Amino acid sequence: MQVTTCGDRVIAPALRLTAQRLASATSAPAGQRAAARLLLRQVDLLWRRRIIDYLLLRAVRP
């Protein structure tokens, strides 16, 4: 089995994109924007502490 971590190519850009979109969002209610920012910070904290990652797995059946 082959395991490749690629969170730096998946999670990090997704967090940046989401933060940019939240910064420019004005049509959503303020409470929803605040909740989204809170959840984004929580995911970012998990990512920075290396608690979450994104893996690609490759396995070949014998």
PDB file with SEQRES, HELIX, SHEET and CRYST1 records, atoms N, CA, C and O in Angstrom:
SEQRES   1 A   62  MET GLN VAL THR THR CYS GLY ASP ARG VAL ILE ALA PRO          
SEQRES   2 A   62  ALA LEU ARG LEU THR ALA GLN ARG LEU ALA SER ALA THR          
SEQRES   3 A   62  SER ALA PRO ALA GLY GLN ARG ALA ALA ALA ARG LEU LEU          
SEQRES   4 A   62  LEU ARG GLN VAL ASP LEU LEU TRP ARG ARG ARG ILE ILE          
SEQRES   5 A   62  ASP TYR LEU LEU LEU ARG ALA VAL ARG PRO                      
HELIX    1 AA1 GLY A    7  SER A   24  1                                  18    
HELIX    2 AA2 ALA A   30  ARG A   48  1                                  19    
SHEET    1 AA1 2 GLN A   2  THR A   5  0                                        
SHEET    2 AA1 2 LEU A  55  ARG A  58 -1                                        
CRYST1    1.000    1.000    1.000  90.00  90.00  90.00 P 1           1          
ATOM      1  N   MET A   1       0.850  -1.171   0.000  1.00  0.00           N  
ATOM      2  CA  MET A   1       0.000   0.000   0.000  1.00  0.00           C  
ATOM      3  C   MET A   1       0.896   1.234   0.000  1.00  0.00           C  
ATOM      4  O   MET A   1       1.944   1.272   0.645  1.00  0.00           O  
ATOM      5  N   GLN A   2       0.448   2.240  -0.744  1.00  0.00           N  
ATOM      6  CA  GLN A   2       1.183   3.492  -0.827  1.00  0.00           C  
ATOM      7  C   GLN A   2       0.325   4.594  -0.215  1.00  0.00           C  
ATOM      8  O   GLN A   2      -0.841   4.749  -0.577  1.00  0.00           O  
ATOM      9  N   VAL A   3       0.903   5.362   0.716  1.00  0.00           N  
ATOM     10  CA  VAL A   3       0.195   6.448   1.390  1.00  0.00           C  
ATOM     11  C   VAL A   3       0.929   7.752   1.098  1.00  0.00           C  
ATOM     12  O   VAL A   3       2.140   7.854   1.296  1.00  0.00           O  
ATOM     13  N   THR A   4       0.179   8.750   0.622  1.00  0.00           N  
ATOM     14  CA  THR A   4       0.756  10.060   0.332  1.00  0.00           C  
ATOM     15  C   THR A   4      -0.062  11.115   1.053  1.00  0.00           C  
ATOM     16  O   THR A   4      -1.274  11.199   0.856  1.00  0.00           O  
ATOM     17  N   THR A   5       0.582  11.921   1.882  1.00  0.00           N  
ATOM     18  CA  THR A   5      -0.121  13.037   2.509  1.00  0.00           C  
ATOM     19  C   THR A   5      -0.061  14.237   1.571  1.00  0.00           C  
ATOM     20  O   THR A   5       0.981  14.542   0.992  1.00  0.00           O  
ATOM     21  N   CYS A   6      -1.180  14.897   1.437  1.00  0.00           N  
ATOM     22  CA  CYS A   6      -1.217  16.044   0.528  1.00  0.00           C  
ATOM     23  C   CYS A   6      -2.105  17.169   1.065  1.00  0.00           C  
ATOM     24  O   CYS A   6      -2.691  17.929   0.294  1.00  0.00           O  
ATOM     25  N   GLY A   7      -2.198  17.265   2.372  1.00  0.00           N  
ATOM     26  CA  GLY A   7      -2.985  18.335   2.978  1.00  0.00           C  
ATOM     27  C   GLY A   7      -2.493  19.718   2.610  1.00  0.00           C  
ATOM     28  O   GLY A   7      -3.280  20.659   2.509  1.00  0.00           O  
ATOM     29  N   ASP A   8      -1.181  19.844   2.409  1.00  0.00           N  
ATOM     30  CA  ASP A   8      -0.644  21.149   2.032  1.00  0.00           C  
ATOM     31  C   ASP A   8      -1.133  21.583   0.653  1.00  0.00           C  
ATOM     32  O   ASP A   8      -1.135  22.775   0.343  1.00  0.00           O  
ATOM     33  N   ARG A   9      -1.544  20.631  -0.171  1.00  0.00           N  
ATOM     34  CA  ARG A   9      -2.064  20.955  -1.506  1.00  0.00           C  
ATOM     35  C   ARG A   9      -3.584  20.963  -1.554  1.00  0.00           C  
ATOM     36  O   ARG A   9      -4.166  21.372  -2.559  1.00  0.00           O  
ATOM     37  N   VAL A  10      -4.242  20.515  -0.473  1.00  0.00           N  
ATOM     38  CA  VAL A  10      -5.698  20.425  -0.470  1.00  0.00           C  
ATOM     39  C   VAL A  10      -6.299  21.288   0.641  1.00  0.00           C  
ATOM     40  O   VAL A  10      -7.085  22.195   0.367  1.00  0.00           O  
ATOM     41  N   ILE A  11      -5.933  21.007   1.885  1.00  0.00           N  
ATOM     42  CA  ILE A  11      -6.538  21.693   3.028  1.00  0.00           C  
ATOM     43  C   ILE A  11      -6.084  23.149   3.107  1.00  0.00           C  
ATOM     44  O   ILE A  11      -6.915  24.044   3.265  1.00  0.00           O  
ATOM     45  N   ALA A  12      -4.793  23.396   3.002  1.00  0.00           N  
ATOM     46  CA  ALA A  12      -4.282  24.765   3.120  1.00  0.00           C  
ATOM     47  C   ALA A  12      -4.920  25.696   2.087  1.00  0.00           C  
ATOM     48  O   ALA A  12      -5.398  26.766   2.465  1.00  0.00           O  
ATOM     49  N   PRO A  13      -4.950  25.337   0.795  1.00  0.00           N  
ATOM     50  CA  PRO A  13      -5.608  26.226  -0.170  1.00  0.00           C  
ATOM     51  C   PRO A  13      -7.110  26.395   0.093  1.00  0.00           C  
ATOM     52  O   PRO A  13      -7.659  27.477  -0.112  1.00  0.00           O  
ATOM     53  N   ALA A  14      -7.765  25.333   0.542  1.00  0.00           N  
ATOM     54  CA  ALA A  14      -9.200  25.417   0.836  1.00  0.00           C  
ATOM     55  C   ALA A  14      -9.459  26.379   1.986  1.00  0.00           C  
ATOM     56  O   ALA A  14     -10.423  27.144   1.949  1.00  0.00           O  
ATOM     57  N   LEU A  15      -8.611  26.349   3.001  1.00  0.00           N  
ATOM     58  CA  LEU A  15      -8.762  27.279   4.116  1.00  0.00           C  
ATOM     59  C   LEU A  15      -8.553  28.720   3.659  1.00  0.00           C  
ATOM     60  O   LEU A  15      -9.298  29.614   4.061  1.00  0.00           O  
ATOM     61  N   ARG A  16      -7.545  28.947   2.824  1.00  0.00           N  
ATOM     62  CA  ARG A  16      -7.292  30.308   2.313  1.00  0.00           C  
ATOM     63  C   ARG A  16      -8.469  30.804   1.469  1.00  0.00           C  
ATOM     64  O   ARG A  16      -8.920  31.937   1.637  1.00  0.00           O  
ATOM     65  N   LEU A  17      -8.959  29.969   0.576  1.00  0.00           N  
ATOM     66  CA  LEU A  17     -10.076  30.352  -0.286  1.00  0.00           C  
ATOM     67  C   LEU A  17     -11.327  30.657   0.536  1.00  0.00           C  
ATOM     68  O   LEU A  17     -12.017  31.645   0.286  1.00  0.00           O  
ATOM     69  N   THR A  18     -11.608  29.812   1.506  1.00  0.00           N  
ATOM     70  CA  THR A  18     -12.787  30.017   2.346  1.00  0.00           C  
ATOM     71  C   THR A  18     -12.664  31.302   3.144  1.00  0.00           C  
ATOM     72  O   THR A  18     -13.640  32.042   3.268  1.00  0.00           O  
ATOM     73  N   ALA A  19     -11.487  31.586   3.687  1.00  0.00           N  
ATOM     74  CA  ALA A  19     -11.280  32.828   4.439  1.00  0.00           C  
ATOM     75  C   ALA A  19     -11.478  34.044   3.536  1.00  0.00           C  
ATOM     76  O   ALA A  19     -12.078  35.034   3.956  1.00  0.00           O  
ATOM     77  N   GLN A  20     -10.980  33.980   2.303  1.00  0.00           N  
ATOM     78  CA  GLN A  20     -11.165  35.095   1.361  1.00  0.00           C  
ATOM     79  C   GLN A  20     -12.640  35.308   1.044  1.00  0.00           C  
ATOM     80  O   GLN A  20     -13.121  36.440   1.008  1.00  0.00           O  
ATOM     81  N   ARG A  21     -13.337  34.226   0.821  1.00  0.00           N  
ATOM     82  CA  ARG A  21     -14.767  34.348   0.501  1.00  0.00           C  
ATOM     83  C   ARG A  21     -15.567  34.885   1.679  1.00  0.00           C  
ATOM     84  O   ARG A  21     -16.497  35.673   1.504  1.00  0.00           O  
ATOM     85  N   LEU A  22     -15.198  34.451   2.884  1.00  0.00           N  
ATOM     86  CA  LEU A  22     -15.887  34.975   4.069  1.00  0.00           C  
ATOM     87  C   LEU A  22     -15.618  36.464   4.253  1.00  0.00           C  
ATOM     88  O   LEU A  22     -16.502  37.212   4.669  1.00  0.00           O  
ATOM     89  N   ALA A  23     -14.407  36.886   3.946  1.00  0.00           N  
ATOM     90  CA  ALA A  23     -14.052  38.297   4.106  1.00  0.00           C  
ATOM     91  C   ALA A  23     -14.849  39.182   3.152  1.00  0.00           C  
ATOM     92  O   ALA A  23     -15.150  40.332   3.470  1.00  0.00           O  
ATOM     93  N   SER A  24     -15.185  38.648   1.992  1.00  0.00           N  
ATOM     94  CA  SER A  24     -15.899  39.461   1.009  1.00  0.00           C  
ATOM     95  C   SER A  24     -17.409  39.210   1.016  1.00  0.00           C  
ATOM     96  O   SER A  24     -18.146  39.870   0.283  1.00  0.00           O  
ATOM     97  N   ALA A  25     -17.870  38.281   1.821  1.00  0.00           N  
ATOM     98  CA  ALA A  25     -19.303  37.953   1.861  1.00  0.00           C  
ATOM     99  C   ALA A  25     -20.062  39.040   2.613  1.00  0.00           C  
ATOM    100  O   ALA A  25     -19.716  39.391   3.741  1.00  0.00           O  
ATOM    101  N   THR A  26     -21.079  39.553   1.986  1.00  0.00           N  
ATOM    102  CA  THR A  26     -21.908  40.560   2.650  1.00  0.00           C  
ATOM    103  C   THR A  26     -23.390  40.194   2.599  1.00  0.00           C  
ATOM    104  O   THR A  26     -24.193  40.769   3.334  1.00  0.00           O  
ATOM    105  N   SER A  27     -23.755  39.249   1.745  1.00  0.00           N  
ATOM    106  CA  SER A  27     -25.175  38.932   1.595  1.00  0.00           C  
ATOM    107  C   SER A  27     -25.686  37.969   2.668  1.00  0.00           C  
ATOM    108  O   SER A  27     -26.888  37.933   2.933  1.00  0.00           O  
ATOM    109  N   ALA A  28     -24.817  37.206   3.278  1.00  0.00           N  
ATOM    110  CA  ALA A  28     -25.244  36.262   4.321  1.00  0.00           C  
ATOM    111  C   ALA A  28     -25.482  37.027   5.631  1.00  0.00           C  
ATOM    112  O   ALA A  28     -24.814  38.026   5.896  1.00  0.00           O  
ATOM    113  N   PRO A  29     -26.417  36.566   6.433  1.00  0.00           N  
ATOM    114  CA  PRO A  29     -26.661  37.201   7.728  1.00  0.00           C  
ATOM    115  C   PRO A  29     -25.400  37.191   8.603  1.00  0.00           C  
ATOM    116  O   PRO A  29     -24.575  36.282   8.517  1.00  0.00           O  
ATOM    117  N   ALA A  30     -25.275  38.203   9.427  1.00  0.00           N  
ATOM    118  CA  ALA A  30     -24.081  38.370  10.269  1.00  0.00           C  
ATOM    119  C   ALA A  30     -23.848  37.158  11.166  1.00  0.00           C  
ATOM    120  O   ALA A  30     -22.702  36.758  11.373  1.00  0.00           O  
ATOM    121  N   GLY A  31     -24.901  36.578  11.694  1.00  0.00           N  
ATOM    122  CA  GLY A  31     -24.758  35.411  12.566  1.00  0.00           C  
ATOM    123  C   GLY A  31     -24.181  34.218  11.832  1.00  0.00           C  
ATOM    124  O   GLY A  31     -23.366  33.480  12.386  1.00  0.00           O  
ATOM    125  N   GLN A  32     -24.593  34.024  10.597  1.00  0.00           N  
ATOM    126  CA  GLN A  32     -24.054  32.922   9.798  1.00  0.00           C  
ATOM    127  C   GLN A  32     -22.586  33.162   9.455  1.00  0.00           C  
ATOM    128  O   GLN A  32     -21.782  32.230   9.478  1.00  0.00           O  
ATOM    129  N   ARG A  33     -22.238  34.398   9.139  1.00  0.00           N  
ATOM    130  CA  ARG A  33     -20.836  34.708   8.841  1.00  0.00           C  
ATOM    131  C   ARG A  33     -19.962  34.491  10.068  1.00  0.00           C  
ATOM    132  O   ARG A  33     -18.855  33.963   9.957  1.00  0.00           O  
ATOM    133  N   ALA A  34     -20.453  34.896  11.242  1.00  0.00           N  
ATOM    134  CA  ALA A  34     -19.693  34.715  12.486  1.00  0.00           C  
ATOM    135  C   ALA A  34     -19.501  33.217  12.784  1.00  0.00           C  
ATOM    136  O   ALA A  34     -18.411  32.794  13.169  1.00  0.00           O  
ATOM    137  N   ALA A  35     -20.552  32.431  12.606  1.00  0.00           N  
ATOM    138  CA  ALA A  35     -20.450  30.987  12.842  1.00  0.00           C  
ATOM    139  C   ALA A  35     -19.472  30.349  11.861  1.00  0.00           C  
ATOM    140  O   ALA A  35     -18.690  29.479  12.243  1.00  0.00           O  
ATOM    141  N   ALA A  36     -19.512  30.773  10.607  1.00  0.00           N  
ATOM    142  CA  ALA A  36     -18.601  30.228   9.603  1.00  0.00           C  
ATOM    143  C   ALA A  36     -17.155  30.574   9.926  1.00  0.00           C  
ATOM    144  O   ALA A  36     -16.266  29.737   9.766  1.00  0.00           O  
ATOM    145  N   ARG A  37     -16.910  31.804  10.382  1.00  0.00           N  
ATOM    146  CA  ARG A  37     -15.540  32.197  10.765  1.00  0.00           C  
ATOM    147  C   ARG A  37     -15.047  31.366  11.945  1.00  0.00           C  
ATOM    148  O   ARG A  37     -13.887  30.956  11.974  1.00  0.00           O  
ATOM    149  N   LEU A  38     -15.924  31.115  12.918  1.00  0.00           N  
ATOM    150  CA  LEU A  38     -15.562  30.302  14.073  1.00  0.00           C  
ATOM    151  C   LEU A  38     -15.191  28.878  13.645  1.00  0.00           C  
ATOM    152  O   LEU A  38     -14.170  28.344  14.079  1.00  0.00           O  
ATOM    153  N   LEU A  39     -16.014  28.272  12.802  1.00  0.00           N  
ATOM    154  CA  LEU A  39     -15.726  26.917  12.330  1.00  0.00           C  
ATOM    155  C   LEU A  39     -14.434  26.880  11.508  1.00  0.00           C  
ATOM    156  O   LEU A  39     -13.651  25.937  11.618  1.00  0.00           O  
ATOM    157  N   LEU A  40     -14.219  27.900  10.693  1.00  0.00           N  
ATOM    158  CA  LEU A  40     -12.995  27.966   9.899  1.00  0.00           C  
ATOM    159  C   LEU A  40     -11.762  28.053  10.804  1.00  0.00           C  
ATOM    160  O   LEU A  40     -10.749  27.402  10.546  1.00  0.00           O  
ATOM    161  N   ARG A  41     -11.854  28.852  11.854  1.00  0.00           N  
ATOM    162  CA  ARG A  41     -10.719  28.947  12.801  1.00  0.00           C  
ATOM    163  C   ARG A  41     -10.461  27.614  13.494  1.00  0.00           C  
ATOM    164  O   ARG A  41      -9.312  27.256  13.753  1.00  0.00           O  
ATOM    165  N   GLN A  42     -11.524  26.885  13.793  1.00  0.00           N  
ATOM    166  CA  GLN A  42     -11.350  25.589  14.441  1.00  0.00           C  
ATOM    167  C   GLN A  42     -10.670  24.588  13.506  1.00  0.00           C  
ATOM    168  O   GLN A  42      -9.778  23.854  13.932  1.00  0.00           O  
ATOM    169  N   VAL A  43     -11.076  24.553  12.258  1.00  0.00           N  
ATOM    170  CA  VAL A  43     -10.438  23.658  11.291  1.00  0.00           C  
ATOM    171  C   VAL A  43      -8.989  24.070  11.074  1.00  0.00           C  
ATOM    172  O   VAL A  43      -8.102  23.220  10.992  1.00  0.00           O  
ATOM    173  N   ASP A  44      -8.749  25.380  10.982  1.00  0.00           N  
ATOM    174  CA  ASP A  44      -7.380  25.873  10.808  1.00  0.00           C  
ATOM    175  C   ASP A  44      -6.499  25.451  11.982  1.00  0.00           C  
ATOM    176  O   ASP A  44      -5.347  25.066  11.781  1.00  0.00           O  
ATOM    177  N   LEU A  45      -7.021  25.520  13.192  1.00  0.00           N  
ATOM    178  CA  LEU A  45      -6.259  25.097  14.373  1.00  0.00           C  
ATOM    179  C   LEU A  45      -5.933  23.602  14.296  1.00  0.00           C  
ATOM    180  O   LEU A  45      -4.806  23.198  14.581  1.00  0.00           O  
ATOM    181  N   LEU A  46      -6.903  22.795  13.918  1.00  0.00           N  
ATOM    182  CA  LEU A  46      -6.645  21.357  13.763  1.00  0.00           C  
ATOM    183  C   LEU A  46      -5.573  21.112  12.705  1.00  0.00           C  
ATOM    184  O   LEU A  46      -4.718  20.244  12.881  1.00  0.00           O  
ATOM    185  N   TRP A  47      -5.612  21.857  11.623  1.00  0.00           N  
ATOM    186  CA  TRP A  47      -4.636  21.712  10.543  1.00  0.00           C  
ATOM    187  C   TRP A  47      -3.232  22.118  11.022  1.00  0.00           C  
ATOM    188  O   TRP A  47      -2.259  21.399  10.795  1.00  0.00           O  
ATOM    189  N   ARG A  48      -3.142  23.275  11.684  1.00  0.00           N  
ATOM    190  CA  ARG A  48      -1.818  23.743  12.144  1.00  0.00           C  
ATOM    191  C   ARG A  48      -1.210  22.811  13.178  1.00  0.00           C  
ATOM    192  O   ARG A  48       0.011  22.675  13.245  1.00  0.00           O  
ATOM    193  N   ARG A  49      -2.044  22.172  13.980  1.00  0.00           N  
ATOM    194  CA  ARG A  49      -1.537  21.232  14.994  1.00  0.00           C  
ATOM    195  C   ARG A  49      -1.343  19.826  14.428  1.00  0.00           C  
ATOM    196  O   ARG A  49      -0.985  18.904  15.160  1.00  0.00           O  
ATOM    197  N   ARG A  50      -1.576  19.665  13.141  1.00  0.00           N  
ATOM    198  CA  ARG A  50      -1.400  18.383  12.437  1.00  0.00           C  
ATOM    199  C   ARG A  50      -2.307  17.286  12.989  1.00  0.00           C  
ATOM    200  O   ARG A  50      -1.936  16.113  13.023  1.00  0.00           O  
ATOM    201  N   ILE A  51      -3.498  17.686  13.419  1.00  0.00           N  
ATOM    202  CA  ILE A  51      -4.476  16.711  13.893  1.00  0.00           C  
ATOM    203  C   ILE A  51      -5.263  16.150  12.713  1.00  0.00           C  
ATOM    204  O   ILE A  51      -5.692  14.996  12.735  1.00  0.00           O  
ATOM    205  N   ILE A  52      -5.449  16.969  11.691  1.00  0.00           N  
ATOM    206  CA  ILE A  52      -6.121  16.505  10.482  1.00  0.00           C  
ATOM    207  C   ILE A  52      -5.145  16.596   9.309  1.00  0.00           C  
ATOM    208  O   ILE A  52      -4.214  17.401   9.324  1.00  0.00           O  
ATOM    209  N   ASP A  53      -5.365  15.777   8.315  1.00  0.00           N  
ATOM    210  CA  ASP A  53      -4.567  15.808   7.094  1.00  0.00           C  
ATOM    211  C   ASP A  53      -5.404  15.192   5.983  1.00  0.00           C  
ATOM    212  O   ASP A  53      -6.498  14.682   6.226  1.00  0.00           O  
ATOM    213  N   TYR A  54      -4.898  15.242   4.801  1.00  0.00           N  
ATOM    214  CA  TYR A  54      -5.561  14.673   3.637  1.00  0.00           C  
ATOM    215  C   TYR A  54      -4.625  13.630   3.072  1.00  0.00           C  
ATOM    216  O   TYR A  54      -3.458  13.916   2.804  1.00  0.00           O  
ATOM    217  N   LEU A  55      -5.124  12.428   2.890  1.00  0.00           N  
ATOM    218  CA  LEU A  55      -4.281  11.310   2.428  1.00  0.00           C  
ATOM    219  C   LEU A  55      -4.787  10.773   1.100  1.00  0.00           C  
ATOM    220  O   LEU A  55      -5.987  10.735   0.830  1.00  0.00           O  
ATOM    221  N   LEU A  56      -3.841  10.366   0.293  1.00  0.00           N  
ATOM    222  CA  LEU A  56      -4.148   9.582  -0.890  1.00  0.00           C  
ATOM    223  C   LEU A  56      -3.624   8.179  -0.630  1.00  0.00           C  
ATOM    224  O   LEU A  56      -2.452   8.000  -0.301  1.00  0.00           O  
ATOM    225  N   LEU A  57      -4.486   7.195  -0.775  1.00  0.00           N  
ATOM    226  CA  LEU A  57      -4.104   5.805  -0.557  1.00  0.00           C  
ATOM    227  C   LEU A  57      -4.174   5.052  -1.869  1.00  0.00           C  
ATOM    228  O   LEU A  57      -5.100   5.224  -2.661  1.00  0.00           O  
ATOM    229  N   ARG A  58      -3.192   4.231  -2.074  1.00  0.00           N  
ATOM    230  CA  ARG A  58      -3.167   3.368  -3.270  1.00  0.00           C  
ATOM    231  C   ARG A  58      -2.864   1.959  -2.808  1.00  0.00           C  
ATOM    232  O   ARG A  58      -1.847   1.704  -2.164  1.00  0.00           O  
ATOM    233  N   ALA A  59      -3.744   1.067  -3.138  1.00  0.00           N  
ATOM    234  CA  ALA A  59      -3.551  -0.330  -2.764  1.00  0.00           C  
ATOM    235  C   ALA A  59      -3.871  -1.208  -3.967  1.00  0.00           C  
ATOM    236  O   ALA A  59      -4.766  -0.904  -4.755  1.00  0.00           O  
ATOM    237  N   VAL A  60      -3.147  -2.270  -4.090  1.00  0.00           N  
ATOM    238  CA  VAL A  60      -3.339  -3.222  -5.180  1.00  0.00           C  
ATOM    239  C   VAL A  60      -3.675  -4.564  -4.565  1.00  0.00           C  
ATOM    240  O   VAL A  60      -2.948  -5.072  -3.712  1.00  0.00           O  
ATOM    241  N   ARG A  61      -4.784  -5.130  -5.007  1.00  0.00           N  
ATOM    242  CA  ARG A  61      -5.183  -6.434  -4.501  1.00  0.00           C  
ATOM    243  C   ARG A  61      -4.248  -7.489  -5.090  1.00  0.00           C  
ATOM    244  O   ARG A  61      -3.989  -7.491  -6.294  1.00  0.00           O  
ATOM    245  N   PRO A  62      -3.744  -8.382  -4.244  1.00  0.00           N  
ATOM    246  CA  PRO A  62      -2.814  -9.416  -4.742  1.00  0.00           C  
ATOM    247  C   PRO A  62      -3.497 -10.428  -5.662  1.00  0.00           C  
ATOM    248  O   PRO A  62      -2.847 -11.350  -6.156  1.00  0.00           O  
TER     249      PRO A  62                                                      
END                                                                             
